[in-house]
Amino acid sequence: MIRRLPVVLPPRDGESLPSWVDRQAAYYGVPRGLLVQALGLPLRNISNDVRPVLYGITASEQSVTDLCTATGLLPETVGGMLLSRFGRTVLDLTALDLHDERTVQPVLGREWANFHGSRACPRCLAQEPVWPAWWRLGAAAVCPRHAVLLVDVCPGCDVPLRRGYLRRPRGLSRVDVLDPRECGNYTPSGRCPALVDKTPAVAVPELVVLAQQTFLDLASGTSQGWSGQSVPTRFWATAMRWLTALVRFTTTPEDVHALVPTMSQVSQAFADEQTARANAPAGMSARLTTMPATAAAAVAILVSVHEVLCAANPDAAREALAPLTYRWVRRRRQIRHDPLRGVPCPQAIAAAVRPVTPGASRIAGAVPATTAPFTYRNIPHLISAEDYQELLAAQLPGVAARLGRQLGAVAIARLCGARSWMHAGSAIEADPSITARLADRAVRRVADPNAFWAAIEQIAARMASRELIDYAARRSALNEQFKVPHTVVALVGPPPVTLPRRVHAAAWVWQHLTGGDAGQAPAYQSTPIQAESAREGYRKFLRWSAPSEMIPLRTWATELLAVRGAR
């Protein structure tokens, strides 16, 4: 028969059930095992210790009812102290059978949670001996309140906190009274008396705190979606495993160190896990998704995927995923194997990865490691005709010169860091439909990727040797220049000065001062002229006006740019 406890300590917000039991037992001055028996929790009868079934993980309806009867707590309060509170976000506990504890083994190997132990913040425990449930999550790495690394292992006994024994978990004692601040482990020489709140704390930078808080918001359900779209139940459980596999397959310890240079233990933990996986038996895909073994290793994962988790819209998601996916493609080509093939990937992430994942074209993943000595703003929409003919035309057989010059400009944007053709086109404000056509057709014409990129690097070097032009500023300044004044056009070519000629003059200015395509000039977009008529009219405008006659037009446009703050 379940009896009501005379005094019940109220659980703290987010506190785990084992933590509350520890505090309640310490208040009464009794062993935890005896208190658990009094609470009516189901037990395993296999040893002298008290071993509650699925302790702190989940509970049957009857167990919750008995616990509420003994304590007066509400069912939702009890549920909030269990790991199953994260079962709709970062954990998938659907395979657990409450009547068969053996089902915990496959879940234990897959899910990111410490089912037999916990990490801890020494400073939190120094203030109050409360162990939150989230400390038991596999991605629990730092304390956002105190900005310190969580402790994994007791410095006194070198056993993971609250595990029991080094090799296996231990039940709750019927004899020993535990201080809630103790590590709770046993060694061959007896119980470890070390107090976790006395453990030195390691400070972490702000980026790590932000990454941890982002994950906690996902785990608690505060963040309802990703990249501006709703996500299904347990989305993050699958997403974290896939993203972790991606990071572990593509990222080096040096990459991790660059993210958190002040925490050498993080890159070292990442390197140690790499070594352990390399020496482990077969089953690489499974090892890539396992829970980080330590808080430092969890930091490496959190900071590596932080931008992906924070993506506010699909464009931001693709941008954050692009560097990882490109390294993924390169690595799998190197080893001729893709260990992520067997790792489930959420549909939303797969959709974001697809546009930035290189296709079968050899050129798509062959971007050289060098970078251009200028920024996206200095890149025109078309490279110069002279540079194209001298350096690039031979690498693009069968490609029209205009498309080839556009491809050259987009390729230079990739030297500046763009991770995909579409990203490169967007970075230089090119028409997306044209960029898509380049990526789909013109790129396939490249016969020799190495020669192609060598030519692109030479063109970039030529551009750098000339006076750099802020083409983005020029495009902005001339974006609404739909026609040229009558008085200026009168100085160019024979009369009469008509409205179409003034429009064609504006297109000429756009082409020669912004490095853009005359056919894409804003003048034609705002004027009701058919595309074919515009092209023919522009050709006639060029035939009627000798290059020397264009000097007044260039002078006027240059002065206009100066007035509008562009050069």
C-alpha positions as CSV (number, residue, x, y, z in Angstrom):
1,M,0.0,0.0,0.0
2,I,1.3,3.4,-1.0
3,R,1.4,5.9,1.9
4,R,1.7,9.7,1.6
5,L,5.0,11.1,2.7
6,P,4.6,13.6,5.5
7,V,6.9,16.3,4.0
8,V,7.6,16.6,0.2
9,L,10.2,18.9,-1.2
10,P,8.8,20.7,-4.3
11,P,10.8,19.7,-7.4
12,R,12.7,22.6,-9.0
13,D,11.9,23.7,-12.5
14,G,13.5,21.2,-14.9
15,E,14.9,18.9,-12.1
16,S,15.3,15.2,-12.9
17,L,13.5,12.5,-10.9
18,P,16.8,11.0,-9.6
19,S,17.9,14.4,-8.4
20,W,14.6,15.0,-6.6
21,V,14.8,11.6,-5.0
22,D,18.3,12.3,-3.8
23,R,17.2,15.6,-2.2
24,Q,14.2,14.0,-0.7
25,A,16.2,11.1,0.7
26,A,18.8,13.5,2.1
27,Y,16.1,15.6,3.8
28,Y,14.8,12.5,5.6
29,G,18.3,11.2,6.2
30,V,17.5,7.8,4.6
31,P,19.1,5.8,1.8
32,R,17.8,6.4,-1.7
33,G,16.9,2.8,-2.1
34,L,14.5,2.8,0.8
35,L,12.8,6.0,-0.4
36,V,12.3,4.6,-3.9
37,Q,10.6,1.6,-2.4
38,A,8.3,3.8,-0.4
39,L,7.4,5.8,-3.5
40,G,6.1,2.6,-5.1
41,L,8.3,2.6,-8.2
42,P,8.6,-0.7,-10.0
43,L,11.9,-2.5,-9.2
44,R,14.1,-5.1,-10.7
45,N,14.7,-8.1,-8.4
46,I,18.2,-9.0,-9.5
47,S,20.5,-7.8,-6.7
48,N,20.8,-6.5,-3.2
49,D,20.6,-2.9,-4.5
50,V,17.4,-1.2,-5.4
51,R,17.1,-0.9,-9.2
52,P,14.0,1.0,-10.4
53,V,12.8,0.1,-13.8
54,L,13.7,2.7,-16.5
55,Y,14.6,5.0,-13.6
56,G,14.4,8.7,-14.6
57,I,13.8,7.7,-18.2
58,T,10.1,7.1,-18.5
59,A,7.3,5.7,-16.4
60,S,4.0,3.8,-16.8
61,E,0.7,5.4,-16.0
62,Q,0.5,3.2,-12.9
63,S,3.9,4.3,-11.7
64,V,3.1,7.9,-12.1
65,T,-0.2,7.4,-10.2
66,D,1.6,5.7,-7.3
67,L,4.3,8.4,-7.2
68,C,1.6,11.1,-7.2
69,T,-0.2,9.3,-4.4
70,A,2.9,9.1,-2.3
71,T,3.9,12.7,-2.8
72,G,0.9,14.8,-3.8
73,L,2.7,15.9,-7.0
74,L,0.7,16.4,-10.2
75,P,1.2,13.9,-13.0
76,E,2.5,16.7,-15.3
77,T,5.1,17.6,-12.7
78,V,6.3,14.0,-12.5
79,G,6.4,13.8,-16.3
80,G,8.5,16.9,-16.4
81,M,11.2,15.2,-14.3
82,L,11.7,12.3,-16.8
83,L,13.9,12.1,-19.9
84,S,10.7,11.3,-21.8
85,R,9.9,15.0,-21.6
86,F,12.3,15.3,-24.5
87,G,10.7,12.4,-26.4
88,R,9.0,14.7,-28.9
89,T,12.0,16.8,-29.8
90,V,15.6,15.5,-29.4
91,L,14.9,11.9,-28.2
92,D,13.0,9.1,-29.8
93,L,11.8,6.7,-27.1
94,T,9.0,5.1,-29.0
95,A,10.8,1.8,-29.1
96,L,10.8,1.5,-25.3
97,D,8.4,-1.2,-23.9
98,L,7.5,-0.3,-20.3
99,H,6.9,-3.9,-19.6
100,D,10.2,-5.1,-21.1
101,E,13.3,-3.3,-19.8
102,R,15.4,-5.2,-22.4
103,T,14.1,-2.8,-25.0
104,V,16.2,0.0,-23.5
105,Q,19.4,-1.5,-25.0
106,P,18.9,-0.6,-28.6
107,V,17.5,2.8,-27.6
108,L,20.5,3.3,-25.3
109,G,22.9,2.7,-28.2
110,R,21.0,5.1,-30.6
111,E,19.7,7.9,-28.5
112,W,21.7,10.9,-27.2
113,A,21.1,10.5,-23.5
114,N,22.9,9.3,-20.4
115,F,20.5,6.7,-19.2
116,H,22.8,5.7,-16.4
117,G,24.5,8.9,-15.2
118,S,24.6,12.6,-15.8
119,R,26.9,15.5,-16.5
120,A,26.9,18.4,-14.0
121,C,27.7,22.1,-13.5
122,P,29.8,22.5,-10.3
123,R,28.7,26.1,-9.9
124,C,25.0,25.2,-10.1
125,L,25.5,22.5,-7.5
126,A,27.3,24.9,-5.2
127,Q,24.2,27.1,-5.2
128,E,21.7,24.3,-4.8
129,P,22.0,20.5,-5.1
130,V,19.7,20.2,-8.1
131,W,20.5,18.1,-11.2
132,P,18.4,19.2,-14.1
133,A,17.1,16.6,-16.5
134,W,18.8,18.2,-19.5
135,W,22.2,17.5,-18.0
136,R,21.5,13.9,-18.9
137,L,21.2,14.7,-22.7
138,G,24.0,13.7,-24.9
139,A,24.4,17.2,-26.2
140,A,24.6,18.7,-22.7
141,A,27.9,20.5,-22.8
142,V,28.0,23.8,-21.0
143,C,25.9,25.6,-18.4
144,P,24.3,28.7,-20.0
145,R,23.9,30.3,-16.6
146,H,27.5,30.2,-15.6
147,A,29.2,29.8,-19.0
148,V,31.3,26.8,-17.9
149,L,31.9,23.3,-19.3
150,L,29.9,20.6,-17.7
151,V,31.8,17.9,-15.8
152,D,31.7,14.4,-17.2
153,V,33.9,12.4,-14.9
154,C,34.4,12.6,-11.2
155,P,38.0,13.8,-10.5
156,G,38.1,11.7,-7.4
157,C,37.3,8.2,-8.8
158,D,37.6,8.8,-12.6
159,V,34.2,7.3,-13.2
160,P,31.4,9.1,-15.1
161,L,29.2,11.0,-12.7
162,R,26.4,9.0,-11.1
163,R,27.1,5.9,-13.2
164,G,27.8,3.7,-10.1
165,Y,30.7,1.5,-11.2
166,L,33.3,2.1,-13.9
167,R,32.2,-0.9,-16.0
168,R,28.4,-1.0,-15.3
169,P,25.6,0.9,-13.6
170,R,24.9,0.4,-9.9
171,G,21.5,0.4,-8.2
172,L,20.4,2.6,-5.3
173,S,21.8,1.6,-1.9
174,R,19.6,0.5,1.0
175,V,22.4,1.4,3.4
176,D,24.3,4.5,2.4
177,V,22.8,8.0,2.7
178,L,24.0,10.1,-0.2
179,D,24.8,13.8,-0.2
180,P,23.1,15.2,-3.4
181,R,26.3,16.9,-4.3
182,E,28.4,13.7,-4.3
183,C,29.4,12.0,-7.4
184,G,27.5,8.9,-6.3
185,N,30.0,6.3,-7.6
186,Y,31.7,3.2,-6.1
187,T,35.2,1.9,-6.6
188,P,36.8,-1.3,-5.3
189,S,37.9,0.7,-2.2
190,G,34.4,1.9,-1.4
191,R,32.1,4.9,-2.1
192,C,33.7,7.9,-3.6
193,P,33.3,10.9,-1.2
194,A,34.1,13.6,-3.8
195,L,31.8,16.5,-4.0
196,V,31.0,17.6,-7.5
197,D,30.5,21.3,-6.5
198,K,34.2,21.4,-5.5
199,T,35.3,20.5,-9.0
200,P,37.1,23.3,-10.9
201,A,35.0,24.9,-13.6
202,V,36.3,25.6,-17.1
203,A,35.0,28.8,-18.6
204,V,33.7,28.7,-22.2
205,P,33.3,31.5,-24.9
206,E,30.0,33.1,-25.7
207,L,29.7,31.2,-29.0
208,V,29.6,27.9,-27.1
209,V,27.0,29.2,-24.7
210,L,24.8,30.4,-27.7
211,A,25.2,27.0,-29.4
212,Q,24.1,25.2,-26.2
213,Q,21.2,27.5,-25.6
214,T,20.0,27.0,-29.2
215,F,20.0,23.2,-28.6
216,L,18.2,23.6,-25.3
217,D,15.5,25.7,-27.0
218,L,15.0,22.9,-29.5
219,A,15.0,20.2,-26.8
220,S,12.4,22.1,-24.8
221,G,10.2,22.8,-27.7
222,T,10.6,26.5,-27.5
223,S,11.7,26.6,-31.1
224,Q,8.8,25.2,-33.1
225,G,10.3,24.9,-36.5
226,W,13.4,25.2,-38.7
227,S,14.3,27.5,-41.6
228,G,10.9,29.0,-41.4
229,Q,8.9,25.8,-41.7
230,S,7.2,23.5,-39.3
231,V,8.9,20.2,-38.5
232,P,7.4,16.8,-37.4
233,T,7.7,15.2,-34.0
234,R,11.2,14.0,-33.1
235,F,12.6,15.9,-36.1
236,W,15.6,17.0,-34.0
237,A,16.4,13.5,-32.8
238,T,17.0,12.5,-36.4
239,A,18.5,15.8,-37.5
240,M,21.2,15.9,-34.8
241,R,22.3,12.4,-35.6
242,W,22.6,13.2,-39.4
243,L,24.3,16.5,-38.9
244,T,26.7,15.0,-36.4
245,A,27.5,12.3,-39.0
246,L,28.1,15.0,-41.6
247,V,30.4,16.9,-39.3
248,R,32.4,13.9,-38.2
249,F,32.9,12.8,-41.8
250,T,33.9,16.1,-43.2
251,T,35.5,18.1,-40.4
252,T,39.0,18.0,-39.0
253,P,40.2,18.9,-35.5
254,E,41.8,22.0,-37.1
255,D,38.4,23.1,-38.3
256,V,37.0,22.7,-34.8
257,H,39.9,24.6,-33.3
258,A,39.3,27.5,-35.6
259,L,35.8,27.7,-34.2
260,V,36.8,27.6,-30.6
261,P,40.5,28.5,-30.5
262,T,40.5,29.2,-26.7
263,M,39.4,25.7,-25.8
264,S,42.1,23.2,-26.9
265,Q,40.3,20.4,-25.1
266,V,37.4,20.6,-27.6
267,S,39.5,20.0,-30.7
268,Q,41.4,17.3,-28.8
269,A,38.2,15.6,-27.8
270,F,37.1,15.7,-31.4
271,A,40.4,14.2,-32.5
272,D,40.2,11.5,-29.8
273,E,36.8,10.4,-31.1
274,Q,38.1,10.3,-34.6
275,T,40.9,8.0,-33.5
276,A,38.5,5.8,-31.6
277,R,36.2,5.4,-34.7
278,A,39.2,4.6,-36.9
279,N,40.3,1.8,-34.5
280,A,36.8,0.5,-34.0
281,P,35.2,-2.5,-35.8
282,A,33.1,-2.1,-38.9
283,G,29.9,-0.1,-38.9
284,M,31.1,3.4,-39.7
285,S,27.7,4.9,-40.3
286,A,26.6,3.8,-36.8
287,R,29.7,5.2,-35.2
288,L,29.3,8.5,-36.9
289,T,25.9,9.0,-35.3
290,T,26.8,8.0,-31.7
291,M,26.3,10.4,-28.8
292,P,29.4,12.5,-28.0
293,A,31.3,10.7,-25.2
294,T,32.2,13.9,-23.3
295,A,31.0,17.4,-22.8
296,A,34.0,18.7,-24.8
297,A,33.2,16.4,-27.7
298,A,29.6,17.7,-27.6
299,V,30.9,21.3,-27.8
300,A,32.7,20.4,-31.0
301,I,29.4,19.2,-32.5
302,L,27.3,22.1,-31.2
303,V,29.5,24.8,-32.6
304,S,29.9,23.0,-35.9
305,V,26.1,22.8,-36.5
306,H,25.1,26.0,-34.7
307,E,24.5,28.0,-37.9
308,V,22.4,25.2,-39.4
309,L,20.3,25.0,-36.3
310,C,19.7,28.8,-36.2
311,A,18.7,29.0,-39.9
312,A,15.7,31.3,-40.1
313,N,14.8,30.6,-43.7
314,P,15.6,28.2,-46.5
315,D,18.3,30.5,-48.0
316,A,20.1,30.7,-44.6
317,A,19.8,26.9,-44.2
318,R,21.4,26.3,-47.6
319,E,24.1,28.9,-46.9
320,A,25.0,27.2,-43.5
321,L,24.9,23.7,-45.0
322,A,26.9,24.5,-48.2
323,P,30.5,24.2,-46.7
324,L,29.7,20.9,-45.0
325,T,28.0,19.4,-48.0
326,Y,30.8,20.3,-50.4
327,R,33.4,18.7,-48.1
328,W,31.1,15.7,-47.9
329,V,31.1,15.3,-51.7
330,R,34.8,15.7,-51.9
331,R,35.5,13.3,-49.2
332,R,33.2,10.6,-50.5
333,R,34.8,10.9,-53.9
334,Q,38.2,10.5,-52.3
335,I,37.3,7.3,-50.4
336,R,34.8,6.1,-53.1
337,H,32.3,5.4,-50.4
338,D,29.5,7.4,-48.6
339,P,29.1,6.3,-45.0
340,L,26.1,8.7,-44.7
341,R,24.1,6.7,-47.1
342,G,22.6,4.6,-44.4
343,V,22.0,7.5,-42.0
344,P,18.4,8.7,-42.0
345,C,18.1,12.4,-43.0
346,P,15.0,14.5,-42.2
347,Q,13.1,15.6,-45.3
348,A,13.5,19.3,-44.6
349,I,17.3,19.0,-44.3
350,A,17.5,16.8,-47.4
351,A,15.6,19.5,-49.3
352,A,18.0,22.2,-48.1
353,V,21.1,20.1,-48.9
354,R,20.0,19.1,-52.4
355,P,20.5,22.5,-54.1
356,V,24.0,23.0,-52.6
357,T,25.1,19.4,-53.2
358,P,27.3,19.2,-56.4
359,G,25.9,17.0,-59.1
360,A,27.7,14.6,-61.4
361,S,29.5,17.2,-63.4
362,R,33.3,17.1,-62.7
363,I,33.6,20.8,-62.7
364,A,31.0,21.3,-59.9
365,G,33.2,20.1,-57.1
366,A,36.6,21.1,-58.5
367,V,36.9,24.6,-57.1
368,P,40.5,25.3,-56.3
369,A,41.6,26.2,-52.8
370,T,42.9,29.6,-53.8
371,T,40.8,32.7,-53.3
372,A,40.3,35.9,-55.4
373,P,42.1,39.0,-54.1
374,F,38.8,41.0,-54.1
375,T,35.2,40.7,-53.1
376,Y,31.9,39.9,-54.8
377,R,31.2,43.6,-55.2
378,N,34.2,43.9,-57.6
379,I,32.9,41.2,-60.0
380,P,30.9,42.2,-63.1
381,H,28.1,40.1,-64.6
382,L,30.3,39.4,-67.6
383,I,34.0,39.2,-67.7
384,S,35.7,41.3,-70.4
385,A,35.5,40.1,-74.0
386,E,39.3,40.3,-74.3
387,D,39.9,38.1,-71.2
388,Y,37.3,35.7,-72.4
389,Q,38.8,35.2,-75.9
390,E,42.4,35.0,-74.7
391,L,42.0,32.7,-71.7
392,L,38.6,31.1,-71.4
393,A,37.0,30.5,-74.8
394,A,39.1,27.5,-75.5
395,Q,37.8,25.8,-72.4
396,L,34.1,26.2,-73.4
397,P,33.7,24.7,-76.8
398,G,30.2,25.2,-78.2
399,V,29.3,27.9,-75.7
400,A,28.1,31.3,-76.9
401,A,30.5,34.1,-75.9
402,R,27.9,35.9,-73.9
403,L,27.1,32.8,-71.8
404,G,30.8,32.0,-71.5
405,R,31.6,35.5,-70.2
406,Q,28.7,35.1,-67.6
407,L,30.0,31.7,-66.5
408,G,33.5,33.3,-66.1
409,A,32.0,35.9,-63.8
410,V,30.1,33.4,-61.7
411,A,33.2,31.2,-61.5
412,I,35.3,34.1,-60.2
413,A,32.6,34.5,-57.5
414,R,33.3,30.9,-56.5
415,L,36.9,31.8,-56.0
416,C,35.7,34.5,-53.6
417,G,34.1,31.8,-51.5
418,A,30.7,30.9,-53.0
419,R,30.0,27.3,-52.4
420,S,27.6,26.6,-55.3
421,W,26.9,28.1,-58.7
422,M,23.5,29.5,-57.5
423,H,25.2,31.0,-54.4
424,A,27.8,32.6,-56.7
425,G,25.2,34.1,-59.0
426,S,23.2,35.4,-56.0
427,A,26.4,36.9,-54.5
428,I,27.0,39.1,-57.6
429,E,23.3,39.8,-58.0
430,A,23.0,37.9,-61.3
431,D,19.6,36.8,-62.7
432,P,18.8,33.5,-61.0
433,S,17.4,32.0,-64.2
434,I,20.6,32.7,-66.1
435,T,22.7,31.3,-63.3
436,A,20.6,28.1,-63.3
437,R,21.1,27.8,-67.1
438,L,24.8,28.2,-66.7
439,A,25.0,25.6,-64.0
440,D,22.8,23.2,-65.9
441,R,24.3,23.6,-69.4
442,A,27.4,25.7,-69.8
443,V,29.2,23.9,-67.0
444,R,28.7,20.6,-68.7
445,R,30.7,21.9,-71.7
446,V,33.9,22.2,-69.7
447,A,36.3,19.6,-71.1
448,D,39.2,20.0,-68.7
449,P,38.2,21.3,-65.1
450,N,41.8,21.9,-64.1
451,A,42.5,24.0,-67.2
452,F,39.2,25.8,-66.7
453,W,40.0,26.9,-63.2
454,A,43.6,27.8,-64.2
455,A,42.0,30.2,-66.8
456,I,39.6,31.6,-64.2
457,E,42.5,32.3,-61.8
458,Q,44.4,34.1,-64.5
459,I,41.4,36.3,-65.3
460,A,41.0,37.0,-61.6
461,A,44.7,38.0,-61.4
462,R,44.2,40.3,-64.3
463,M,41.2,41.9,-62.6
464,A,43.2,42.4,-59.5
465,S,46.0,44.1,-61.4
466,R,43.6,46.7,-62.8
467,E,41.8,49.4,-60.8
468,L,39.1,47.6,-58.8
469,I,35.6,48.8,-59.5
470,D,32.7,48.5,-57.1
471,Y,30.3,47.1,-59.6
472,A,27.6,46.5,-57.0
473,A,27.6,50.2,-56.1
474,R,27.4,51.1,-59.8
475,R,24.5,48.7,-60.4
476,S,22.7,50.3,-57.4
477,A,23.3,53.8,-58.7
478,L,22.1,53.0,-62.2
479,N,19.3,50.6,-61.4
480,E,16.6,53.2,-62.1
481,Q,18.3,55.0,-65.0
482,F,15.8,54.1,-67.7
483,K,16.9,56.6,-70.3
484,V,19.6,59.1,-71.0
485,P,18.9,62.9,-71.3
486,H,18.0,64.2,-74.8
487,T,21.0,66.7,-74.7
488,V,23.5,63.9,-74.1
489,V,22.1,61.5,-76.8
490,A,22.2,64.4,-79.3
491,L,26.0,64.3,-79.0
492,V,26.0,60.6,-79.9
493,G,25.5,59.5,-83.5
494,P,23.3,61.1,-86.2
495,P,19.8,62.7,-85.5
496,P,17.0,62.4,-84.7
497,V,17.0,61.8,-80.9
498,T,14.1,59.4,-80.2
499,L,12.9,57.8,-77.0
500,P,14.1,54.3,-78.1
501,R,17.6,55.8,-78.7
502,R,17.6,57.3,-75.3
503,V,16.7,53.8,-73.9
504,H,19.4,52.1,-75.9
505,A,21.9,54.7,-74.6
506,A,20.9,53.8,-71.0
507,A,21.5,50.1,-71.9
508,W,24.9,51.0,-73.3
509,V,25.8,52.8,-70.0
510,W,24.6,49.7,-68.0
511,Q,26.8,47.4,-70.1
512,H,30.0,49.4,-70.1
513,L,29.9,50.8,-66.6
514,T,28.4,48.0,-64.6
515,G,29.9,45.1,-66.6
516,G,26.4,43.8,-67.1
517,D,24.5,42.3,-70.0
518,A,22.8,45.1,-72.1
519,G,19.8,42.8,-72.6
520,Q,19.3,42.7,-68.8
521,A,19.6,46.5,-68.4
522,P,16.9,48.1,-66.2
523,A,16.0,50.4,-69.1
524,Y,14.6,47.5,-71.1
525,Q,12.9,46.0,-68.1
526,S,10.9,49.2,-67.5
527,T,10.1,50.1,-71.1
528,P,7.4,48.3,-73.1
529,I,9.8,47.1,-75.8
530,Q,9.8,43.5,-77.1
531,A,13.0,41.6,-76.3
532,E,13.7,41.0,-80.0
533,S,13.0,44.6,-80.9
534,A,15.3,45.7,-78.1
535,R,18.1,43.5,-79.3
536,E,17.8,44.7,-82.9
537,G,17.4,48.3,-81.8
538,Y,20.5,48.1,-79.6
539,R,22.5,46.6,-82.5
540,K,21.5,49.5,-84.8
541,F,22.3,52.0,-82.0
542,L,25.8,50.6,-81.9
543,R,26.2,50.6,-85.7
544,W,25.1,54.2,-86.0
545,S,27.4,55.4,-83.3
546,A,31.2,55.1,-83.7
547,P,33.2,54.3,-80.5
548,S,34.7,57.8,-80.5
549,E,31.1,59.3,-80.4
550,M,30.4,57.4,-77.2
551,I,32.9,59.6,-75.2
552,P,30.2,62.2,-74.2
553,L,27.9,59.4,-73.1
554,R,30.7,57.8,-71.0
555,T,31.6,61.2,-69.5
556,W,28.0,61.9,-68.6
557,A,27.6,58.5,-67.0
558,T,30.9,58.8,-65.0
559,E,29.8,62.2,-63.6
560,L,26.4,60.7,-62.7
561,L,28.0,57.9,-60.8
562,A,30.2,60.4,-58.9
563,V,27.1,62.4,-58.0
564,R,25.4,59.3,-56.7
565,G,28.4,58.2,-54.7
566,A,29.6,55.4,-56.9
567,R,32.8,55.1,-58.9
